[in-house]
Amino acid sequence: MRFVRNFVICFLIVFFVNYLLPGIDVVNQTKIPHIQGDLIFSLSLGLLNALILPLLGFFDGYLTKPRIAIATLILNFAAYAFLKILPLGIFVTTIQGYILASLIISIACFILHYMEMKRRSSPSLP
């Protein structure tokens, strides 16, 4: 259930960052009817961001704050760089939009993963 919560929060963060930040233009130019490119991008990036902590925990049980921070930064900067290649209906028009969107999503998802990591490490009450 926590994974679904993290996925929904990451999805909402990505979705609203695309609409609210300057330097990112969302255009409805997809060939898929009734599903816009911004939803596809937000769902996929939200899912990838939600999978960071479980995948890092699966491959290496020793989770640290720097590893999670680096993984979120690399993922989000790469995802917004791929928007130049993939025609998803989201255009990053300025370097300011690229950096701000990647950093805000990375920081928000890092805080979300850090709280989950902290919850996992704290002893549960009987």
N, C-alpha and C positions, 0 to 999 in steps of 0.2 A: 504494500500500500504506500510505503514511503517513496518507492521508485516512481509510482504514478504521480504522487504529489510533486516530486522534484521535476518530473517531465512537464507537468502542466505549468509550473512556475517558470521553468526555463523557456518553454514555448511562449508564454505571455511576455516575458522579458524581451525575447527576440522580436516578437511581433510588434510590440509598442515602440521599441527602439527604432525599428525600420520606419515607422510613421512619424515619430516625434523629433528625431534628430535632424539638424540641417546637414546637407551634403549627401543625403540618400533620397532618391526618387523612386517611388513605387508606381509602376505603370502596369495596367491590366493588358498585357500582351501575350497571353499563353494560348496554346491550342487546345487545352483541356477545358471543356465547358464546365462552368459553375465552380471551378476550383482555380483560384488565382495563384500566380507564382509566389506571392508573398506568403501564402499559407503553406505551400510545399516547402519553401526555404525555412520558414519558422518551425514547422513540424520536424524537419530533418535535423536542423541545428539544435533544436530543443532536445530531441532524442539523443543526439551525440553528446551534448553537454550533460544530460542526465546519466549517460552511461560511463562518464569519466571515472567516478568513484568506484562503481562495481568492477569495471575492467582493471583499474589499477590495483584494486584489492585482490582480484583473481590472479593476475599475473605476478604480482609481488605483494605479499601480505603486509609489508612494512610501508604504511602510508605516512607521508610527511607533508607539511604545508607547502614547501617549495615544489615538490613533485606535482601536487594538484594544481598549484598556481601556474607552473610552466605548461602543463598539459592543457589547461583551459586557455591560456594565452595563444599557444600554437594552434589549437583547434579553431578558435574564433578568428584569428588573423588570417589563417589559411582559408576559412570558409568565405570571408568577405573578399579575399583575393580571387577566389574562384568565380565570384560574381562577374568579374571582367570577362571570363571565358564562357560561362554558362548563361544563356538567355532566359532568365527566370522572371523577368519583369521587375527586377530591383536593380537600380543603377546607382553605383557609388560615384558621385560626381566630383567630390573634392577629397583631398587627403585628410582634411579635418573630419569629414564624415566617416572615412575608413577607420581612422585611429579612434575616434570617440565611440563609435559603435562597437568595435572590437574590445576596447577597454571596459566599457560599461557592462557589456554582457559577460566578459571574463571576471570582472570583480563581483558582480552579482552571483554568478554561478559558483565562484570560489567561496563566497560567504555561505551559500547554500550547502556546498560540500563540506566546508569546515564545520558547520553546525551538525551535519550528519555524522562526520567523523568523531566529533566531540561526544555526541550522543552514544555512539557505538563503544567508545572507550570508557565511558563512565559506568560504574557498577550499578546494576539495577537493584532497586529496593525489593525486598520480599513481599 
